[in-house]
Amino acid sequence: MKIGFVINSIATEKPEYTTVRLALAAAKKRHEVWMMGVDDFSHRLDGTVAAHARSAGKKKYTSPTAFLESIKDAEHSGEEISIADLDVLVMRNDPADDMTERPWAVTSGVLFA
């Protein structure tokens, strides 16, 4: 199963967050896991929705820290994926965290989903 997790931002995600633990658990069950921030979405010319998403790949991870480090790895820049290709899109962003610094991001996750 292809599962996408929408978070506020890849850069600000921390290993102790529930979303990282959920994504790691899904990866351990051999699901294809993608993570993307609300600022990673885009509309394609054909009208479909895409996201610049990151995956930890097929490696086995034993800790949330190692898993998230792989997601954030600068050498792994991610790729553009079509949201329609995902089986599940899990909305895990917290709009309240963006109210002051990024007010445009408050509703972005829901609008693109």
Backbone hydrogen bonds, N-H to C=O, Kabsch-Sander energy under -0.5 kcal/mol:
donor,donor_aa,acceptor,acceptor_aa,energy
3,I,1,M,-0.6
3,I,32,E,-3.0
4,G,88,V,-2.8
5,F,34,W,-2.8
6,V,4,G,-0.5
6,V,90,V,-3.0
7,I,5,F,-0.6
7,I,36,M,-2.8
13,E,9,S,-0.7
13,E,10,I,-0.9
17,Y,14,K,-1.8
21,R,17,Y,-1.5
22,L,18,T,-2.6
23,A,19,T,-2.8
24,L,20,V,-2.5
25,A,21,R,-2.3
26,A,22,L,-2.2
27,A,23,A,-2.4
28,K,24,L,-2.5
29,K,25,A,-0.9
30,R,27,A,-1.9
31,H,26,A,-2.2
32,E,1,M,-2.4
33,V,31,H,-0.8
34,W,3,I,-2.8
35,M,54,R,-2.8
36,M,5,F,-2.4
38,V,7,I,-1.1
38,V,8,N,-0.8
39,D,8,N,-0.6
40,D,37,G,-1.9
41,F,38,V,-0.7
42,S,50,A,-2.4
44,R,48,T,-3.1
47,G,44,R,-2.0
50,A,42,S,-3.0
51,A,81,I,-2.2
52,H,40,D,-2.3
53,A,51,A,-1.1
53,A,79,E,-2.7
54,R,35,M,-2.6
59,K,56,A,-0.5
61,Y,59,K,-0.5
67,F,63,S,-2.1
68,L,64,P,-2.7
69,E,65,T,-2.4
70,S,66,A,-1.8
71,I,67,F,-1.7
72,K,68,L,-2.6
73,D,69,E,-1.0
76,H,73,D,-1.3
77,S,75,E,-0.9
79,E,53,A,-2.5
81,I,51,A,-2.8
81,I,79,E,-0.5
83,I,49,V,-2.3
84,A,49,V,-0.5
85,D,82,S,-1.3
86,L,83,I,-1.5
87,D,2,K,-2.2
88,V,2,K,-1.8
90,V,4,G,-3.5
90,V,88,V,-0.5
91,M,89,L,-0.7
92,R,6,V,-2.5
92,R,90,V,-0.8
97,D,94,D,-1.6
98,D,95,P,-1.4
99,M,95,P,-0.6
99,M,96,A,-0.7
102,R,98,D,-1.6
105,A,102,R,-1.9
106,V,103,P,-1.0
109,G,105,A,-0.7
111,L,107,T,-2.4
112,F,108,S,-2.5
113,A,109,G,-2.1
